[in-house]
Amino acid sequence: MQKKIEIVNSNIDIEHKNLSISVHNVRKIGVSKNLEELKNSIKFCYSTNQNSKGLIHPLKVTKGSKKGIYQIIDGQRRFLASQELIKEKKLPKNHSLRCEVIGEEEAKVISLMANTIRENMHPADEFLTFLKLKEEGESIVDIAAKFGVSEAIVKQRLKLSKVSPEIFEYYKEGKINLDVLMAFTISDNHEKQEAVFEALNDSYGINIRQIKRSLTEEEIESDDKRVKFIGIENYKKAGGRINADLFSDEIYLIDIDKVDQLLNDKIEKEKEALVNDGWKWISFDPDIWYWQYNGEYSILSPIDNLTVEQKKQISDIEELIALKEQEQYSLEENQDTLYDNLELGINKLQILKDEIKNDGIQFTKEQKETSGVVFFLSNNGELEIKKGLQRAEDKIEKITENGDVSLEEGNKSDFTKALIESLTSRKTEIIQHEVSKNPEYAFDLTVAIFVAKTLSATSQFQIMTKVYHGNFELETEPQTMVKLVSLEEEVMKDFQALEDPDFTMIFETVRKLSKDDKMKLIAFHVASSFNDISSIETAEPFTKVILDDLNVNILDHWTPTAENCFSKISKSKLVELVAENSKFSIAELTKKKRTVLAKLAETHCSKYLPSVMIK
């Protein structure tokens, strides 16, 4: 009859330093090899439930010869793996392990049974065992009790067992570690998991953060500034669904439309106070940064109507803020609570200062009529309001009222200065090319240039100038410039053959040419002297006349791409363009990054012509 094993005391925690390997432990060879998977399992268990001490099953130990010292009969590999984790500072220095204390008499028998009859189960097999029990009708509570773990751990392992079988196989074979497998649980879509795995595995290696980002690209992280602004509890109350990562504190919001709706509702309430305040326009862009609005807008200064008393109050507040900041700097590292209290006081003083300034420093009626207000969100989800911002078209309209020429359409603030120069460089090359092909038109231009010079009128054509090559910053070797270079080689071949030419040699060569060749030369040089390269402030009305006269289609010579155009356009303009030319909604597009929008625009907006290209 088999003797019943005596368990002296079950499930007690023994500090790591008080444990050693028993002489009765029969496993002697290979105990310290291939511990990495076991270390991952222990680290995983400990991170999800510290009470488990990182173990699914407790060690079996006997009392040692010294008081408080215990010897390990079964579980030395778990002990060694834990020891390495302590050295790597992945577990606390004083880490303890869950143990069962057994009698000395049974120690050798148990060691033999544990190491010969039972073979260590791979964590993957354990996850699948949990899944099988669940499918057979056992509850999470029952499984947890059977394996001596928490319900939370059972839920986590059931989640791991539902990762795509293809990816799970990589884990079983040791080609990916547990952390990678855990990252894939953020989505239940096997097809999407496999697509992400294939894409990342073929690139620069699998990055856990990139896995999660790719699997949740159509969701919003809870630490997104929009979520901080609306409040995740408000989102839940509105019926919004969440996707929680069982292995971290990360939460993802699934219903982006609800986020946008809550965001817009809250912004509209903020706008109400400004609608009747006389501002020309009010705009909200959650993604704009200070440097962007500071670069894209002129910032008007409000009129200072502060009284002497208000100025004194502001000065006193600034002194108090400086004192509190100085006090913060002098604190020790462990005085976090005091630091936070001082920070709270500084914030309240700053709000009071802003309130006083807002009462006394105000924009005039005239300033409001030519400028507007931008709302945007800071990184911590707080609403920032900037008043008195003037766009490019606000200035243009003002110039028009004074009788000066301006563009009829287009918002140049949508384009960077570099883009405008590049686009007008391309436009200039196209006009040079088209005029070069029309000698009679070029001859008329020549006559007009001479007349303009006599009348001291300005002209975009300057006879006897060198060929003007534009800005190649955004586009190397533009297609029309290549054609111009070829055309130059053709019309100048007789002159390129001249060695050290002076004007007499050039004149004699010209006289030998046919009339047609002379007309081609005139056309090329008149065309090449044309310059319509614009900065953001300029507007050249004559360009459209040439384009119309010669029936030029810009798109025959130039195609907008992410590189040469869309990546340098404002995000709001990109959203507008893609929404007009695709099935994407504005709500979908607003949450995408500018680089993604630029690629979408390249795909859907190939017929787009920026206003500066056709005026």
C-alpha positions in Angstrom: 0.0 0.0 0.0 1.4 3.4 -1.0 2.4 5.5 1.9 0.6 8.9 2.2 2.9 11.8 1.7 3.1 14.0 4.8 2.7 17.8 4.1 4.0 19.6 7.2 2.9 23.1 6.1 1.5 24.2 2.7 1.9 27.4 0.8 4.3 29.3 3.0 6.6 32.1 1.6 10.3 31.5 2.2 12.8 34.2 1.3 15.2 33.3 -1.5 18.3 33.5 0.6 16.9 30.9 3.0 16.6 28.2 0.3 19.2 25.8 -1.1 19.2 22.6 -3.2 18.7 19.4 -1.2 21.1 16.5 -1.4 18.0 14.4 -2.0 17.1 16.2 -5.2 17.9 13.6 -7.9 18.1 16.0 -10.8 21.9 16.9 -11.2 22.5 17.3 -14.9 21.4 20.2 -17.1 19.5 22.0 -14.3 20.8 25.4 -15.2 20.4 25.1 -19.0 17.6 26.8 -21.1 16.2 28.8 -18.2 15.1 31.7 -20.4 11.6 30.4 -21.1 11.1 29.6 -17.4 12.4 33.1 -16.4 9.9 34.6 -18.8 7.1 32.5 -17.3 8.1 33.6 -13.7 8.4 37.2 -14.7 5.0 37.1 -16.4 3.3 35.5 -13.4 4.9 38.0 -11.0 4.0 41.0 -13.1 0.4 40.0 -13.3 0.0 38.8 -9.7 2.7 39.5 -7.2 1.0 37.2 -4.6 1.9 34.2 -6.8 5.6 35.0 -6.3 6.0 34.2 -10.0 5.1 30.5 -9.6 2.2 28.5 -10.9 3.1 25.6 -8.6 4.9 25.9 -5.2 8.3 24.4 -4.6 8.5 21.3 -2.4 11.1 21.7 0.4 12.2 20.1 3.7 13.5 21.8 6.8 17.3 22.3 6.9 19.6 21.7 9.8 19.6 25.4 10.8 16.5 27.1 11.9 14.7 29.0 9.1 16.7 27.3 6.4 14.9 25.0 3.9 16.2 22.6 1.2 14.5 22.2 -2.2 13.3 18.7 -3.1 11.3 19.7 -6.2 11.6 23.0 -8.1 15.3 23.7 -8.3 15.1 25.0 -11.9 12.3 27.5 -10.8 14.6 28.5 -7.9 17.6 29.0 -10.2 15.5 31.0 -12.7 14.3 33.2 -9.9 17.9 33.6 -8.7 18.9 34.9 -12.1 15.9 37.3 -12.2 17.0 38.7 -8.8 20.5 39.3 -10.1 19.1 41.0 -13.2 16.9 43.1 -10.9 13.7 41.8 -12.5 12.6 40.5 -9.0 13.2 42.2 -5.6 16.4 41.5 -3.8 14.5 40.0 -0.8 12.1 38.0 -3.1 10.4 35.0 -1.5 9.0 31.9 -3.1 5.9 30.0 -2.4 6.8 26.6 -0.9 5.2 23.4 0.5 7.2 21.9 3.4 7.3 18.0 3.4 8.7 15.5 5.7 12.3 14.2 5.4 11.2 10.6 4.9 9.3 11.4 1.7 11.8 13.9 0.2 13.8 11.5 -2.0 10.7 9.7 -3.3 9.0 13.0 -4.3 12.2 14.2 -6.0 12.3 11.0 -8.0 8.7 11.2 -9.0 8.9 14.9 -10.0 11.9 14.5 -12.2 11.4 11.1 -13.9 7.6 10.5 -14.1 6.6 14.2 -14.8 8.3 16.3 -17.5 8.0 20.1 -17.3 5.1 21.4 -19.3 5.8 24.1 -21.8 3.9 27.3 -20.9 2.2 27.2 -24.3 0.7 23.7 -23.4 -0.5 25.1 -20.1 -2.3 28.0 -21.9 -4.0 25.5 -24.2 -4.9 23.3 -21.3 -6.7 26.3 -19.7 -8.5 26.8 -23.0 -9.5 23.1 -23.3 -11.0 23.2 -19.7 -12.9 26.3 -20.5 -14.3 24.8 -23.7 -15.3 21.7 -21.7 -17.5 23.9 -19.5 -15.3 24.6 -16.5 -15.6 28.1 -15.2 -12.7 30.5 -14.7 -13.3 30.2 -10.9 -12.9 26.4 -11.2 -9.8 26.5 -13.3 -8.2 29.0 -11.0 -8.9 26.8 -8.0 -7.6 23.7 -9.7 -4.3 25.3 -10.6 -3.9 27.4 -7.5 -3.8 30.7 -9.4 -6.0 33.9 -9.5 -8.9 34.3 -11.8 -7.1 37.2 -13.4 -4.2 34.9 -14.4 -6.7 32.4 -15.9 -8.2 35.2 -18.0 -4.8 36.3 -19.2 -3.8 32.8 -20.2 -7.0 32.2 -22.0 -6.4 35.4 -23.9 -2.9 34.1 -24.8 -4.3 30.8 -26.1 -6.4 32.7 -28.6 -3.5 34.3 -30.4 -3.3 33.2 -34.1 -2.2 29.5 -34.2 0.5 30.5 -36.7 2.0 33.0 -34.2 1.4 30.7 -31.3 3.5 28.0 -33.1 6.4 30.5 -33.3 6.2 30.9 -29.5 6.1 27.1 -28.9 9.2 26.8 -31.1 11.0 29.5 -29.1 11.2 31.9 -32.1 9.4 34.6 -30.2 9.2 35.2 -26.5 6.3 35.6 -24.1 6.3 39.4 -24.2 5.8 39.4 -28.0 3.0 36.8 -27.7 1.3 39.0 -25.0 1.4 42.0 -27.3 -0.6 40.2 -30.0 -3.5 39.7 -27.5 -4.6 43.3 -27.9 -6.6 42.1 -31.0 -8.7 38.9 -31.5 -8.5 39.2 -35.3 -6.2 36.4 -36.4 -5.9 37.7 -40.0 -4.8 41.1 -38.7 -2.4 39.6 -36.2 -0.8 37.5 -38.9 -0.5 40.5 -41.3 1.2 42.6 -38.6 3.5 39.7 -37.7 4.5 39.2 -41.3 5.1 42.9 -41.9 7.2 43.4 -38.8 9.1 40.1 -39.0 10.2 41.1 -42.5 11.4 44.5 -41.5 13.8 45.4 -38.7 12.6 43.0 -36.1 9.5 42.7 -33.9 9.0 45.6 -31.6 6.3 45.2 -29.0 5.2 48.8 -29.1 4.9 48.6 -32.9 2.8 45.4 -32.6 0.3 47.1 -30.4 0.3 50.3 -32.5 -0.3 48.3 -35.7 -3.1 46.2 -34.2 -4.9 49.3 -32.7 -4.3 51.8 -35.6 -8.1 52.3 -35.9 -8.4 52.9 -32.1 -7.4 55.7 -29.8 -5.1 55.2 -26.7 -6.5 56.3 -23.4 -3.6 58.7 -22.9 -4.4 60.5 -26.1 -4.9 64.2 -25.4 -8.4 64.1 -27.0 -9.4 61.4 -24.5 -7.9 63.4 -21.6 -9.9 66.4 -22.7 -13.3 64.6 -22.9 -12.7 62.2 -20.1 -12.8 58.4 -20.5 -15.8 58.1 -18.0 -17.8 60.5 -20.2 -16.9 58.3 -23.2 -18.1 55.2 -21.4 -21.4 56.9 -20.3 -22.0 57.8 -23.9 -21.9 54.0 -24.7 -18.3 54.0 -26.0 -16.6 50.6 -26.1 -13.0 50.0 -24.9 -10.4 47.4 -25.6 -8.3 46.7 -22.5 -4.9 45.2 -22.6 -5.0 42.4 -20.0 -1.2 42.5 -19.5 -0.8 46.2 -18.9 -2.7 49.3 -17.9 -3.2 50.3 -21.5 -6.8 51.0 -22.7 -7.9 51.7 -26.2 -11.1 53.5 -27.3 -12.9 51.7 -30.2 -15.6 54.1 -31.1 -13.7 57.0 -32.7 -16.9 58.7 -33.9 -18.1 59.0 -30.2 -14.7 60.5 -29.3 -15.1 63.1 -32.1 -18.7 63.8 -31.2 -17.9 64.4 -27.5 -14.9 66.5 -28.5 -16.9 68.6 -30.9 -19.7 69.1 -28.4 -17.3 70.3 -25.8 -15.5 72.6 -28.2 -18.8 74.1 -29.4 -19.7 75.1 -25.8 -16.3 76.9 -25.6 -16.9 78.6 -29.0 -20.3 79.9 -27.9 -18.7 82.6 -25.8 -16.7 83.9 -28.7 -19.2 83.7 -31.5 -20.8 87.1 -30.8 -17.5 88.7 -29.7 -16.7 90.0 -33.2 -13.9 87.6 -34.3 -13.7 87.1 -38.1 -13.3 83.3 -37.7 -13.0 80.6 -35.1 -11.1 77.4 -35.7 -10.3 74.2 -33.8 -7.3 72.0 -34.6 -6.5 69.4 -31.9 -3.1 68.6 -33.4 -1.6 72.0 -34.1 1.4 72.9 -32.0 2.6 76.3 -30.8 5.4 76.5 -33.4 2.9 75.7 -36.1 0.4 78.4 -35.4 3.3 80.8 -34.6 4.6 80.0 -38.1 1.4 79.9 -40.1 -0.3 83.0 -38.6 0.6 86.6 -37.8 0.0 87.1 -34.1 -1.6 90.5 -33.3 -0.9 92.2 -30.0 -3.9 93.2 -27.9 -4.2 96.7 -26.6 -2.9 97.2 -23.0 -5.7 99.0 -21.0 -4.4 97.7 -17.6 -4.9 100.1 -14.7 -2.0 101.0 -12.4 -3.7 98.8 -9.7 -4.0 95.8 -12.1 -0.3 96.1 -13.1 0.7 96.1 -9.4 -1.4 93.0 -8.8 0.2 91.2 -11.7 3.7 92.2 -10.5 2.9 90.9 -7.0 1.6 87.6 -8.4 4.8 87.2 -10.5 6.9 87.7 -7.4 5.0 85.0 -5.5 5.3 82.6 -8.5 9.1 83.2 -8.6 9.4 82.5 -4.8 7.4 79.3 -5.0 9.4 78.1 -8.0 12.6 78.9 -6.1 11.3 76.8 -3.2 10.6 73.9 -5.6 14.2 74.0 -6.8 15.5 73.7 -3.3 13.5 70.6 -2.3 15.1 67.2 -1.9 14.3 64.4 -4.3 12.0 62.6 -1.8 9.8 65.6 -1.1 7.3 64.9 -4.0 4.2 65.8 -2.0 5.5 69.2 -1.1 6.6 69.8 -4.7 3.2 68.9 -6.0 1.5 71.2 -3.5 3.8 74.1 -4.6 3.0 73.3 -8.2 -0.7 73.5 -7.5 -0.3 76.9 -5.9 1.7 78.2 -8.8 -1.0 77.1 -11.2 -3.7 78.9 -9.2 -1.6 82.1 -9.2 -1.0 81.8 -12.9 -4.8 81.5 -13.5 -5.4 84.5 -11.4 -2.8 86.5 -13.3 -4.3 85.5 -16.6 -7.8 86.6 -15.4 -6.5 90.0 -14.5 -4.6 90.4 -17.8 -7.7 89.3 -19.8 -9.7 92.0 -18.1 -7.3 94.8 -19.0 -5.6 93.6 -22.2 -8.1 93.3 -25.0 -8.3 93.3 -28.8 -9.9 96.1 -30.6 -13.0 95.8 -32.8 -10.8 96.4 -35.9 -8.3 93.7 -34.9 -11.1 91.2 -34.4 -12.5 92.0 -37.8 -9.3 90.9 -39.5 -8.2 88.0 -37.3 -9.5 85.0 -35.5 -9.2 82.4 -32.7 -7.6 79.0 -32.7 -8.5 76.3 -30.2 -6.0 73.4 -29.8 -5.2 70.8 -27.2 -2.0 70.6 -25.1 -0.3 67.2 -24.5 -2.0 66.9 -21.1 -5.4 67.3 -22.7 -6.0 70.9 -21.6 -7.7 73.3 -24.0 -5.5 76.2 -25.3 -7.1 79.3 -26.8 -5.1 81.7 -28.9 -6.7 84.9 -30.0 -5.7 87.5 -32.6 -4.3 85.2 -35.2 -4.2 86.5 -38.7 -4.1 84.2 -41.7 -2.6 85.0 -45.1 -6.0 85.6 -46.8 -7.0 88.0 -44.0 -4.0 90.1 -45.0 -4.8 89.7 -48.7 -8.4 90.9 -48.2 -7.1 94.0 -46.4 -4.7 94.8 -49.3 -7.6 94.5 -51.7 -9.6 97.1 -49.9 -6.7 99.5 -50.4 -6.7 98.8 -54.2 -3.8 96.5 -54.5 -3.8 93.2 -56.5 -4.4 89.9 -54.7 -5.2 86.3 -55.5 -8.9 85.6 -56.1 -8.8 82.2 -54.4 -6.7 79.9 -52.4 -5.3 80.1 -48.9 -1.6 80.4 -49.1 -1.3 79.6 -45.4 -2.1 76.0 -46.4 1.3 75.8 -48.1 4.8 76.3 -46.6 7.1 78.9 -48.1 9.4 76.2 -49.4 6.4 74.5 -51.2 5.2 77.7 -52.8 8.7 78.4 -54.2 9.0 74.8 -55.4 5.6 74.8 -57.1 6.1 78.2 -58.8 9.5 76.9 -59.9 7.8 74.0 -61.6 5.2 76.4 -63.1 8.0 78.6 -64.4 9.7 75.7 -66.1 6.4 74.6 -67.7 5.8 78.1 -69.1 9.4 78.3 -70.3 9.0 75.0 -72.2 5.6 76.0 -73.8 6.8 79.4 -74.9 10.0 77.9 -76.3 7.8 75.7 -78.6 5.8 78.8 -79.9 8.3 81.2 -81.7 5.6 83.5 -83.0 4.2 83.9 -79.5 7.7 84.5 -78.1 8.3 87.1 -80.8 5.2 89.0 -79.7 6.5 88.8 -76.1 9.8 90.2 -77.3 8.1 93.2 -78.8 6.0 93.7 -75.7 9.2 93.6 -73.6 10.9 96.3 -75.6 7.7 98.5 -75.4 7.5 97.9 -71.6 11.1 99.0 -71.2 10.4 102.2 -73.1 7.4 102.9 -70.9 9.3 101.9 -67.7 6.7 99.2 -67.0 7.6 96.0 -65.1 7.8 92.7 -66.8 8.2 89.1 -65.8 10.4 88.7 -69.0 13.9 90.2 -69.1 15.7 90.0 -72.4 19.4 88.9 -72.3 19.2 87.2 -69.0 20.6 83.7 -68.4 18.4 80.6 -68.3 16.7 80.6 -64.8 16.7 77.2 -63.0 14.3 76.9 -60.1 14.2 75.4 -56.7 14.9 71.7 -56.6 14.5 71.3 -52.8 11.4 69.2 -53.0 11.9 67.5 -56.3 15.1 66.5 -58.0 15.3 66.8 -61.8 11.7 67.8 -62.5 10.3 66.3 -65.7 9.9 69.6 -67.5 13.4 70.8 -66.5 14.8 67.7 -68.2 12.9 68.7 -71.4 14.3 72.2 -71.2 17.9 70.9 -70.9 17.4 68.8 -74.0 15.9 71.8 -75.9 18.8 73.9 -74.9 21.3 71.4 -76.2 19.4 71.4 -79.5 19.1 75.2 -80.2 22.6 75.9 -78.8 24.6 73.1 -80.6 26.1 75.5 -83.2 27.3 77.9 -80.5 28.6 75.1 -78.1 31.0 74.1 -80.9 32.7 77.6 -80.8 36.0 77.7 -78.9 36.3 80.7 -76.6 33.6 82.7 -78.4 33.3 86.5 -78.4 30.3 88.5 -79.5 31.6 88.8 -83.1 31.9 85.0 -83.4 28.4 84.6 -81.9 26.9 87.2 -84.3 28.5 85.6 -87.4 27.1 82.2 -86.3 23.6 83.7 -85.9 23.7 85.2 -89.4 24.4 81.8 -90.9 21.3 80.3 -89.4 18.0 79.9 -91.2 15.0 82.1 -90.2 13.3 79.1 -88.5 16.5 78.4 -86.4 16.7 82.1 -85.4 13.0 82.1 -84.3 13.7 78.9 -82.2 16.6 80.7 -80.6 14.5 83.8 -79.8 11.7 81.6 -78.4 14.1 79.6 -76.2 15.9 82.6 -74.7 12.8 84.8 -74.2 11.0 81.8 -72.6 14.0 81.0 -70.4 14.3 84.5 -69.1 10.7 84.2 -67.7 10.7 84.0 -63.9 7.5 83.6 -61.9 8.9 82.0 -58.8 6.9 83.4 -55.9 7.2 83.7 -52.2 4.2 83.5 -49.9 3.5 87.2 -50.2 3.6 87.6 -54.0 0.9 87.2 -56.6 1.6 87.3 -60.4 -1.5 87.9 -62.5 0.2 87.6 -65.9 0.9 83.8 -65.5 -2.7 82.9 -66.2 -2.7 84.9 -69.5 0.1 82.7 -70.8 -1.4 79.5 -69.6 -4.7 80.4 -71.3 -3.2 81.7 -74.5 -1.1 78.5 -75.0 -3.8 76.2 -73.7 -1.3 74.7 -71.2 -2.5 71.9 -68.9 -0.1 71.9 -65.9 -0.9 68.2 -65.2 0.6 67.2 -68.5 4.0 68.3 -67.1 3.6 67.8 -63.3 2.0 65.3 -61.0 1.4 66.1 -57.3 3.0 63.5 -54.9 3.6 63.2 -51.2 7.2 64.2 -51.7 6.8 67.2 -54.0 3.5 68.6 -52.7 1.2 67.0 -50.1 3.8 66.6 -47.3 4.2 70.4 -47.2 0.5 71.2 -47.1 -1.3 72.0 -43.8 -3.2 69.1 -42.2 -6.6 70.8 -42.4 -6.1 71.3 -46.1 -5.1 67.6 -46.6 -8.2 66.4 -44.7 -10.3 68.6 -46.9 -8.7 67.4 -50.1 -8.8 63.6 -49.3 -12.4 63.9 -48.0 -13.5 65.5 -51.3 -11.8 62.8 -53.4 -12.3 59.6 -51.5 -14.8 57.7 -49.3 -13.0 58.6 -46.1 -15.0 60.8 -43.7 -13.5 63.9 -42.1 -13.8 62.2 -38.7 -11.6 59.3 -39.9 -9.1 61.5 -41.6 -8.7 64.0 -38.7 -7.1 61.3 -36.4 -4.5 60.3 -39.0 -1.0 61.6 -39.1 0.1 64.1 -41.7 2.4 61.6 -43.3 -0.4 59.1 -43.8 -2.7 61.9 -45.1 0.0 62.9 -47.6 0.2 59.3 -49.0 -3.6 59.1 -49.2 -3.7 62.4 -51.1 -1.1 61.1 -53.5 -3.4 58.1 -54.2 -6.8 60.0 -54.4 -5.9 63.5 -55.5 -3.7 63.0 -58.5 -5.6 65.8 -60.4 -5.1 68.3 -57.7 -3.6 71.6 -58.7 -2.6 74.1 -56.0 -3.8 77.6 -56.7 -0.2 79.0 -56.9 0.4 76.8 -60.0 -2.4 78.3 -62.1 -2.3 82.0 -61.3 
